[in-house]
Each structure stands twice: as structure tokens, then as C-alpha cells.
Amino acid sequence: MSAFIFSTIATFVGYNNTAAREGLNWYAPQFFTVGANTTDIQDIKLDDGGAGSVGWGDVMQIVGPKGNPETMYCYWDASMDPEEKATTAYWGDDGCYAVNVSFDAGDGIAFDNMNAYEYAIQNAGQVPSEKVTFAAREGLNWTGNPFPAPINLSAVVLNDDGAGSVGWGDVMQIVGPKGNPETMYCYWDASMDPEEKATTAYWGDDGCNVVDVTLQPGAGFAIDNMNGLTFDIEIACPY
């Protein structure tokens, strides 16, 4: 299958998404560390507008990014750093030590807003300028919209190089993107379209009808490779 594809343009930008909701917030970083093809965990900030409600570890956590150990990292206040090097809130382990973790384009992240405090998830860096492609693993693949622009659900394609192993609805599903209804969409073969308009595999509802869903920047979602089939998840660049 295709190797990971990613590049950047040398424009430094910042992005501040909508306030986190209570509970899990599935998220995909849209900006990447300058000079690298990955996002450094320390470049992702939780901003409460100075209220002091985040940064004590027991409030926010980040879990299970694809391609990294499914470990929980705490967002600690600088005063917690045992090495006394931190000057701002930072991501650390359960011993308060800062962690060195990076995420590839398309990796999905979960922030657990356990106490329902209001804050924004901030991410800054370089803009991705090509489609994201990665091989799906068996089971849930947590990913999201990695671009600082909205994309349509149709921009997410499951590519099996023509093997015919995807596109029958009972194979792949997409669930719960942040900012969209937590609905499951099936990836149907074109022959399933009741309106006979589809020419390729497409995302549809449980009645096989094509859906029109917008995924906002950073919106996270899961694609369930239930049968362990071999295919790539491709997310088209919107610009």
C-alpha cells in the first residue's frame, strides 16, 4: 500500500479551535512543527483564557494517538516540573516529567475534559499542502481533518488499489467527528446507491443514501476496519 505522504509550505500560522466540550474531544492537529513533518506534543496548548482551570494534570489528558503508544499524558502546570525547566503548562507523564512525543499528519488525539472546564485547544506551525495517506490498521483508526480548512466527508477515501475489499458498507464506518452529530456512516460500493448516481465508493447512511457532511478543521473521527482488510485511508487536501 502507499507510503505516508506529507509536505508543508513555509508559512507560519496559528489556529485556535472551538472550546472543548465535556468529556472526550477527538482532535487532529492541523499545523506541524516548523521544519518537521510531525507535530510536537508541546506545540499543542490548552487555553482557558487565563482562568487557571487547566494545567494541573488531573484535568486534561491526551490518549491513544495512532502510531504512538496508547499512553495518557497529563497537562501539568509549570510549577509541577521536577526539573524546574518549564515556564508554561506542558504535557508530562505521571511523574510530571515533560514528554517527547510527536504525531504524524492524520493522527487522532483525544483530550479528556473530565471536569467540564472551558478551554480551547491551540496548535500552531506549518500548513500541510498535500493529501494525507496512511495504511489502516485493524479495528478503530482514530484520525481527523488535518487541514486548517473544512473538508467534505467525500474527501476521505478508502483505497484498496482496486482489490474490491472495501465499499460494501459492513466493512468501514466513520463515527462521531467533533462538531458533527455522532452518527455512523457506511462506505458503500457504487452499485448500492439507490439513486444510481454514484460512480465510485461513497459515504452513505444506513439506507445507502449519499450523505453531505462537513468536517471542520481539527474534527476527529474514527474509521473502523472491522475485518482487518488491507487498505489506505486517504484524506484529500482542500486547497
Phi and psi restraints in degrees (value plus and minus 20) as a CYANA .aco file:
   2 SER   PHI     -86.3   -46.3
   2 SER   PSI     125.9   165.9
   3 ALA   PHI     -98.4   -58.4
   3 ALA   PSI     147.3   187.3
   4 PHE   PHI     -80.9   -40.9
   4 PHE   PSI     111.7   151.7
   5 ILE   PHI    -140.1  -100.1
   5 ILE   PSI     108.0   148.0
   6 PHE   PHI    -187.3  -147.3
   6 PHE   PSI     121.0   161.0
   7 SER   PHI    -169.4  -129.4
   7 SER   PSI     150.2   190.2
   8 THR   PHI    -149.5  -109.5
   8 THR   PSI     141.6   181.6
   9 ILE   PHI    -129.1   -89.1
   9 ILE   PSI     130.5   170.5
  10 ALA   PHI    -103.8   -63.8
  10 ALA   PSI      38.5    78.5
  11 THR   PHI    -137.2   -97.2
  11 THR   PSI     101.9   141.9
  12 PHE   PHI    -107.6   -67.6
  12 PHE   PSI     105.5   145.5
  13 VAL   PHI    -159.1  -119.1
  13 VAL   PSI     148.4   188.4
  14 GLY   PHI    -151.9  -111.9
  14 GLY   PSI     137.9   177.9
  15 TYR   PHI    -167.3  -127.3
  15 TYR   PSI     116.2   156.2
  16 ASN   PHI    -146.2  -106.2
  16 ASN   PSI      93.3   133.3
  17 ASN   PHI    -102.5   -62.5
  17 ASN   PSI    -199.2  -159.2
  18 THR   PHI     -85.8   -45.8
  18 THR   PSI     141.5   181.5
  19 ALA   PHI     -79.9   -39.9
  19 ALA   PSI     123.8   163.8
  20 ALA   PHI     -87.4   -47.4
  20 ALA   PSI     121.0   161.0
  21 ARG   PHI    -107.2   -67.2
  21 ARG   PSI     150.0   190.0
  22 GLU   PHI     -87.0   -47.0
  22 GLU   PSI     125.0   165.0
  23 GLY   PHI      64.9   104.9
  23 GLY   PSI    -174.1  -134.1
  24 LEU   PHI     -93.8   -53.8
  24 LEU   PSI     115.6   155.6
  25 ASN   PHI    -140.9  -100.9
  25 ASN   PSI      86.2   126.2
  26 TRP   PHI    -101.8   -61.8
  26 TRP   PSI     113.4   153.4
  27 TYR   PHI    -168.6  -128.6
  27 TYR   PSI     127.4   167.4
  28 ALA   PHI    -147.0  -107.0
  28 ALA   PSI     101.1   141.1
  29 PRO   PHI     -80.1   -40.1
  29 PRO   PSI     118.9   158.9
  30 GLN   PHI    -121.3   -81.3
  30 GLN   PSI     -29.3    10.7
  31 PHE   PHI    -148.3  -108.3
  31 PHE   PSI     128.0   168.0
  32 PHE   PHI    -143.4  -103.4
  32 PHE   PSI     128.0   168.0
  33 THR   PHI     -73.7   -33.7
  33 THR   PSI     113.0   153.0
  34 VAL   PHI     -78.1   -38.1
  34 VAL   PSI     106.8   146.8
  35 GLY   PHI      65.8   105.8
  35 GLY   PSI     -17.3    22.7
  36 ALA   PHI    -151.7  -111.7
  36 ALA   PSI     141.2   181.2
  37 ASN   PHI    -120.3   -80.3
  37 ASN   PSI       2.3    42.3
  38 THR   PHI    -156.9  -116.9
  38 THR   PSI     148.0   188.0
  39 THR   PHI    -126.5   -86.5
  39 THR   PSI     104.8   144.8
  40 ASP   PHI     -97.0   -57.0
  40 ASP   PSI     115.2   155.2
  41 ILE   PHI     -76.3   -36.3
  41 ILE   PSI     -52.4   -12.4
  42 GLN   PHI     -94.5   -54.5
  42 GLN   PSI     -30.7     9.3
  43 ASP   PHI    -105.3   -65.3
  43 ASP   PSI     -19.6    20.4
  44 ILE   PHI    -126.2   -86.2
  44 ILE   PSI     103.4   143.4
  45 LYS   PHI    -140.7  -100.7
  45 LYS   PSI     131.5   171.5
  46 LEU   PHI    -127.1   -87.1
  46 LEU   PSI      98.4   138.4
  47 ASP   PHI    -133.2   -93.2
  47 ASP   PSI      95.5   135.5
  48 ASP   PHI    -125.0   -85.0
  48 ASP   PSI      -4.0    36.0
  49 GLY   PHI      49.5    89.5
  49 GLY   PSI       1.3    41.3
  50 GLY   PHI      67.8   107.8
  50 GLY   PSI     -12.3    27.7
  51 ALA   PHI     -91.4   -51.4
  51 ALA   PSI     -40.4    -0.4
  52 GLY   PHI      60.9   100.9
  52 GLY   PSI      -1.0    39.0
  53 SER   PHI    -111.3   -71.3
  53 SER   PSI     -30.3     9.7
  54 VAL   PHI    -140.2  -100.2
  54 VAL   PSI     140.6   180.6
  55 GLY   PHI      86.5   126.5
  55 GLY   PSI       2.3    42.3
  56 TRP   PHI    -143.5  -103.5
  56 TRP   PSI       1.5    41.5
  57 GLY   PHI      56.5    96.5
  57 GLY   PSI     -65.2   -25.2
  58 ASP   PHI    -104.0   -64.0
  58 ASP   PSI     -17.0    23.0
  59 VAL   PHI    -118.7   -78.7
  59 VAL   PSI     -70.7   -30.7
  60 MET   PHI    -143.9  -103.9
  60 MET   PSI     123.1   163.1
  61 GLN   PHI    -161.4  -121.4
  61 GLN   PSI     136.0   176.0
  62 ILE   PHI    -144.5  -104.5
  62 ILE   PSI     108.8   148.8
  63 VAL   PHI    -154.3  -114.3
  63 VAL   PSI     125.0   165.0
  64 GLY   PHI      37.8    77.8
  64 GLY   PSI      21.9    61.9
  65 PRO   PHI     -85.5   -45.5
  65 PRO   PSI     122.1   162.1
  66 LYS   PHI     -80.8   -40.8
  66 LYS   PSI     113.6   153.6
  67 GLY   PHI      68.6   108.6
  67 GLY   PSI     -20.4    19.6
  68 ASN   PHI    -147.7  -107.7
  68 ASN   PSI     138.1   178.1
  69 PRO   PHI     -76.9   -36.9
  69 PRO   PSI     123.1   163.1
  70 GLU   PHI    -100.6   -60.6
  70 GLU   PSI      50.8    90.8
  71 THR   PHI    -130.2   -90.2
  71 THR   PSI     131.3   171.3
  72 MET   PHI    -117.3   -77.3
  72 MET   PSI     112.6   152.6
  73 TYR   PHI    -134.4   -94.4
  73 TYR   PSI     118.3   158.3
  74 CYS   PHI    -119.2   -79.2
  74 CYS   PSI     128.9   168.9
  75 TYR   PHI    -116.9   -76.9
  75 TYR   PSI      82.8   122.8
  76 TRP   PHI    -117.5   -77.5
  76 TRP   PSI     128.1   168.1
  77 ASP   PHI     -89.2   -49.2
  77 ASP   PSI     128.0   168.0
  78 ALA   PHI     -75.7   -35.7
  78 ALA   PSI     -50.6   -10.6
  79 SER   PHI     -88.2   -48.2
  79 SER   PSI     -33.2     6.8
  80 MET   PHI    -105.4   -65.4
  80 MET   PSI     -33.3     6.7
  81 ASP   PHI     -85.4   -45.4
  81 ASP   PSI      95.4   135.4
  82 PRO   PHI     -87.7   -47.7
  82 PRO   PSI     -39.2     0.8
  83 GLU   PHI    -111.2   -71.2
  83 GLU   PSI     -24.9    15.1
  84 GLU   PHI      35.2    75.2
  84 GLU   PSI      15.9    55.9
  85 LYS   PHI    -124.5   -84.5
  85 LYS   PSI     -42.4    -2.4
  86 ALA   PHI     -92.0   -52.0
  86 ALA   PSI     117.5   157.5
  87 THR   PHI    -133.0   -93.0
  87 THR   PSI     -33.3     6.7
  88 THR   PHI    -156.7  -116.7
  88 THR   PSI     153.9   193.9
  89 ALA   PHI     -77.6   -37.6
  89 ALA   PSI     128.5   168.5
  90 TYR   PHI    -169.4  -129.4
  90 TYR   PSI     141.9   181.9
  91 TRP   PHI    -107.4   -67.4
  91 TRP   PSI     108.5   148.5
  92 GLY   PHI    -160.9  -120.9
  92 GLY   PSI     154.6   194.6
  93 ASP   PHI    -107.1   -67.1
  93 ASP   PSI    -191.6  -151.6
  94 ASP   PHI     -92.6   -52.6
  94 ASP   PSI     -25.2    14.8
  95 GLY   PHI    -121.8   -81.8
  95 GLY   PSI     -11.0    29.0
  96 CYS   PHI      56.9    96.9
  96 CYS   PSI     -15.5    24.5
  97 TYR   PHI     -98.7   -58.7
  97 TYR   PSI     116.4   156.4
  98 ALA   PHI     -79.3   -39.3
  98 ALA   PSI     122.3   162.3
  99 VAL   PHI    -128.0   -88.0
  99 VAL   PSI     133.9   173.9
 100 ASN   PHI    -133.3   -93.3
 100 ASN   PSI      76.4   116.4
 101 VAL   PHI    -154.7  -114.7
 101 VAL   PSI     119.6   159.6
 102 SER   PHI    -148.4  -108.4
 102 SER   PSI     136.4   176.4
 103 PHE   PHI    -141.5  -101.5
 103 PHE   PSI     118.2   158.2
 104 ASP   PHI    -100.7   -60.7
 104 ASP   PSI     141.5   181.5
 105 ALA   PHI     -78.3   -38.3
 105 ALA   PSI     111.5   151.5
 106 GLY   PHI      71.6   111.6
 106 GLY   PSI     -28.2    11.8
 107 ASP   PHI     -83.4   -43.4
 107 ASP   PSI     120.8   160.8
 108 GLY   PHI    -120.0   -80.0
 108 GLY   PSI     122.5   162.5
 109 ILE   PHI    -147.7  -107.7
 109 ILE   PSI     127.1   167.1
 110 ALA   PHI    -138.5   -98.5
 110 ALA   PSI     105.1   145.1
 111 PHE   PHI    -122.6   -82.6
 111 PHE   PSI     107.5   147.5
 112 ASP   PHI    -120.5   -80.5
 112 ASP   PSI      83.8   123.8
 113 ASN   PHI    -107.4   -67.4
 113 ASN   PSI      58.4    98.4
 114 MET   PHI     -88.6   -48.6
 114 MET   PSI     -51.5   -11.5
 115 ASN   PHI    -124.9   -84.9
 115 ASN   PSI     -10.3    29.7
 116 ALA   PHI      42.4    82.4
 116 ALA   PSI       6.2    46.2
 117 TYR   PHI     -89.9   -49.9
 117 TYR   PSI     130.8   170.8
 118 GLU   PHI    -108.5   -68.5
 118 GLU   PSI     104.6   144.6
 119 TYR   PHI    -177.4  -137.4
 119 TYR   PSI     144.7   184.7
 120 ALA   PHI    -131.6   -91.6
 120 ALA   PSI     129.2   169.2
 121 ILE   PHI    -115.4   -75.4
 121 ILE   PSI      99.8   139.8
 122 GLN   PHI    -132.0   -92.0
 122 GLN   PSI     125.5   165.5
 123 ASN   PHI    -171.3  -131.3
 123 ASN   PSI     115.5   155.5
 124 ALA   PHI    -159.6  -119.6
 124 ALA   PSI     134.2   174.2
 125 GLY   PHI     133.9   173.9
 125 GLY   PSI    -163.6  -123.6
 126 GLN   PHI    -116.2   -76.2
 126 GLN   PSI     131.7   171.7
 127 VAL   PHI    -107.1   -67.1
 127 VAL   PSI     111.5   151.5
 128 PRO   PHI     -90.2   -50.2
 128 PRO   PSI     122.4   162.4
 129 SER   PHI    -145.9  -105.9
 129 SER   PSI     -15.2    24.8
 130 GLU   PHI    -153.1  -113.1
 130 GLU   PSI     144.8   184.8
 131 LYS   PHI     -82.2   -42.2
 131 LYS   PSI     133.3   173.3
 132 VAL   PHI    -119.8   -79.8
 132 VAL   PSI     112.5   152.5
 133 THR   PHI    -154.6  -114.6
 133 THR   PSI     110.0   150.0
 134 PHE   PHI    -169.4  -129.4
 134 PHE   PSI     131.1   171.1
 135 ALA   PHI     -92.4   -52.4
 135 ALA   PSI     113.7   153.7
 136 ALA   PHI     -96.3   -56.3
 136 ALA   PSI     117.4   157.4
 137 ARG   PHI    -111.6   -71.6
 137 ARG   PSI     147.0   187.0
 138 GLU   PHI     -87.5   -47.5
 138 GLU   PSI     124.1   164.1
 139 GLY   PHI      64.7   104.7
 139 GLY   PSI    -173.9  -133.9
 140 LEU   PHI     -93.5   -53.5
 140 LEU   PSI     113.6   153.6
 141 ASN   PHI    -134.9   -94.9
 141 ASN   PSI      84.6   124.6
 142 TRP   PHI    -101.9   -61.9
 142 TRP   PSI     101.5   141.5
 143 THR   PHI    -165.4  -125.4
 143 THR   PSI    -177.5  -137.5
 144 GLY   PHI     153.2   193.2
 144 GLY   PSI    -195.5  -155.5
 145 ASN   PHI    -100.8   -60.8
 145 ASN   PSI      87.5   127.5
 146 PRO   PHI    -110.6   -70.6
 146 PRO   PSI      -4.5    35.5
 147 PHE   PHI    -134.1   -94.1
 147 PHE   PSI     128.0   168.0
 148 PRO   PHI    -101.9   -61.9
 148 PRO   PSI      21.2    61.2
 149 ALA   PHI    -173.0  -133.0
 149 ALA   PSI     130.0   170.0
 150 PRO   PHI     -84.9   -44.9
 150 PRO   PSI     129.9   169.9
 151 ILE   PHI    -149.3  -109.3
 151 ILE   PSI     136.1   176.1
 152 ASN   PHI    -106.6   -66.6
 152 ASN   PSI     132.7   172.7
 153 LEU   PHI     -74.0   -34.0
 153 LEU   PSI     -50.2   -10.2
 154 SER   PHI     -86.7   -46.7
 154 SER   PSI     -34.5     5.5
 155 ALA   PHI     -95.8   -55.8
 155 ALA   PSI     -30.6     9.4
 156 VAL   PHI    -118.3   -78.3
 156 VAL   PSI      96.3   136.3
 157 VAL   PHI    -141.6  -101.6
 157 VAL   PSI     120.8   160.8
 158 LEU   PHI    -121.7   -81.7
 158 LEU   PSI      94.9   134.9
 159 ASN   PHI    -133.7   -93.7
 159 ASN   PSI      93.0   133.0
 160 ASP   PHI    -128.1   -88.1
 160 ASP   PSI       0.3    40.3
 161 ASP   PHI      36.6    76.6
 161 ASP   PSI      15.3    55.3
 162 GLY   PHI      61.0   101.0
 162 GLY   PSI      -9.8    30.2
 163 ALA   PHI     -90.5   -50.5
 163 ALA   PSI     -39.2     0.8
 164 GLY   PHI      59.5    99.5
 164 GLY   PSI      -2.0    38.0
 165 SER   PHI    -111.4   -71.4
 165 SER   PSI     -29.5    10.5
 166 VAL   PHI    -141.7  -101.7
 166 VAL   PSI     140.2   180.2
 167 GLY   PHI      85.3   125.3
 167 GLY   PSI       5.3    45.3
 168 TRP   PHI    -141.7  -101.7
 168 TRP   PSI       0.7    40.7
 169 GLY   PHI      58.6    98.6
 169 GLY   PSI     -64.8   -24.8
 170 ASP   PHI    -103.4   -63.4
 170 ASP   PSI     -16.8    23.2
 171 VAL   PHI    -117.5   -77.5
 171 VAL   PSI     -70.5   -30.5
 172 MET   PHI    -143.5  -103.5
 172 MET   PSI     123.8   163.8
 173 GLN   PHI    -162.0  -122.0
 173 GLN   PSI     133.8   173.8
 174 ILE   PHI    -143.3  -103.3
 174 ILE   PSI     109.1   149.1
 175 VAL   PHI    -152.1  -112.1
 175 VAL   PSI     123.4   163.4
 176 GLY   PHI      34.6    74.6
 176 GLY   PSI      26.4    66.4
 177 PRO   PHI     -84.4   -44.4
 177 PRO   PSI     119.2   159.2
 178 LYS   PHI     -82.5   -42.5
 178 LYS   PSI     113.4   153.4
 179 GLY   PHI      67.7   107.7
 179 GLY   PSI     -18.9    21.1
 180 ASN   PHI    -148.8  -108.8
 180 ASN   PSI     140.0   180.0
 181 PRO   PHI     -77.6   -37.6
 181 PRO   PSI     123.3   163.3
 182 GLU   PHI    -100.4   -60.4
 182 GLU   PSI      52.5    92.5
 183 THR   PHI    -131.6   -91.6
 183 THR   PSI     131.6   171.6
 184 MET   PHI    -118.9   -78.9
 184 MET   PSI     111.9   151.9
 185 TYR   PHI    -135.7   -95.7
 185 TYR   PSI     118.5   158.5
 186 CYS   PHI    -118.3   -78.3
 186 CYS   PSI     129.8   169.8
 187 TYR   PHI    -118.2   -78.2
 187 TYR   PSI      83.8   123.8
 188 TRP   PHI    -118.7   -78.7
 188 TRP   PSI     127.3   167.3
 189 ASP   PHI     -87.9   -47.9
 189 ASP   PSI     129.1   169.1
 190 ALA   PHI     -76.3   -36.3
 190 ALA   PSI     -50.7   -10.7
 191 SER   PHI     -87.7   -47.7
 191 SER   PSI     -33.2     6.8
 192 MET   PHI    -105.3   -65.3
 192 MET   PSI     -32.9     7.1
 193 ASP   PHI     -84.8   -44.8
 193 ASP   PSI      95.8   135.8
 194 PRO   PHI     -86.3   -46.3
 194 PRO   PSI     -41.5    -1.5
 195 GLU   PHI    -111.1   -71.1
 195 GLU   PSI     -24.7    15.3
 196 GLU   PHI      36.6    76.6
 196 GLU   PSI      14.8    54.8
 197 LYS   PHI    -124.3   -84.3
 197 LYS   PSI     -42.6    -2.6
 198 ALA   PHI     -90.3   -50.3
 198 ALA   PSI     117.4   157.4
 199 THR   PHI    -132.4   -92.4
 199 THR   PSI     -32.5     7.5
 200 THR   PHI    -157.0  -117.0
 200 THR   PSI     153.4   193.4
 201 ALA   PHI     -78.4   -38.4
 201 ALA   PSI     129.4   169.4
 202 TYR   PHI    -170.6  -130.6
 202 TYR   PSI     141.2   181.2
 203 TRP   PHI    -106.0   -66.0
 203 TRP   PSI     109.5   149.5
 204 GLY   PHI    -162.2  -122.2
 204 GLY   PSI     154.7   194.7
 205 ASP   PHI    -105.2   -65.2
 205 ASP   PSI    -192.2  -152.2
 206 ASP   PHI     -92.6   -52.6
 206 ASP   PSI     -25.1    14.9
 207 GLY   PHI    -122.2   -82.2
 207 GLY   PSI      -8.8    31.2
 208 CYS   PHI      54.5    94.5
 208 CYS   PSI     -14.9    25.1
 209 ASN   PHI     -96.1   -56.1
 209 ASN   PSI     117.0   157.0
 210 VAL   PHI     -80.1   -40.1
 210 VAL   PSI     118.2   158.2
 211 VAL   PHI    -128.5   -88.5
 211 VAL   PSI     129.8   169.8
 212 ASP   PHI    -137.2   -97.2
 212 ASP   PSI      75.8   115.8
 213 VAL   PHI    -144.6  -104.6
 213 VAL   PSI     112.6   152.6
 214 THR   PHI    -119.9   -79.9
 214 THR   PSI     110.6   150.6
 215 LEU   PHI    -124.1   -84.1
 215 LEU   PSI      95.9   135.9
 216 GLN   PHI     -93.7   -53.7
 216 GLN   PSI     140.9   180.9
 217 PRO   PHI     -72.5   -32.5
 217 PRO   PSI     110.2   150.2
 218 GLY   PHI      63.7   103.7
 218 GLY   PSI     -28.5    11.5
 219 ALA   PHI     -81.7   -41.7
 219 ALA   PSI     107.4   147.4
 220 GLY   PHI    -115.8   -75.8
 220 GLY   PSI     131.8   171.8
 221 PHE   PHI    -174.3  -134.3
 221 PHE   PSI     149.7   189.7
 222 ALA   PHI    -145.1  -105.1
 222 ALA   PSI     115.3   155.3
 223 ILE   PHI    -130.8   -90.8
 223 ILE   PSI     102.3   142.3
 224 ASP   PHI    -116.8   -76.8
 224 ASP   PSI      87.8   127.8
 225 ASN   PHI    -108.2   -68.2
 225 ASN   PSI      58.8    98.8
 226 MET   PHI     -88.2   -48.2
 226 MET   PSI     -50.4   -10.4
 227 ASN   PHI    -122.1   -82.1
 227 ASN   PSI     -13.3    26.7
 228 GLY   PHI      47.7    87.7
 228 GLY   PSI       5.1    45.1
 229 LEU   PHI     -93.3   -53.3
 229 LEU   PSI     140.8   180.8
 230 THR   PHI    -114.2   -74.2
 230 THR   PSI      98.2   138.2
 231 PHE   PHI    -182.1  -142.1
 231 PHE   PSI     144.1   184.1
 232 ASP   PHI    -121.4   -81.4
 232 ASP   PSI     124.9   164.9
 233 ILE   PHI    -117.2   -77.2
 233 ILE   PSI     101.1   141.1
 234 GLU   PHI    -138.9   -98.9
 234 GLU   PSI     111.3   151.3
 235 ILE   PHI    -140.7  -100.7
 235 ILE   PSI      93.0   133.0
 236 ALA   PHI     -93.2   -53.2
 236 ALA   PSI     120.6   160.6
 237 CYS   PHI     -92.1   -52.1
 237 CYS   PSI     111.4   151.4
 238 PRO   PHI    -105.0   -65.0
 238 PRO   PSI     -18.0    22.0
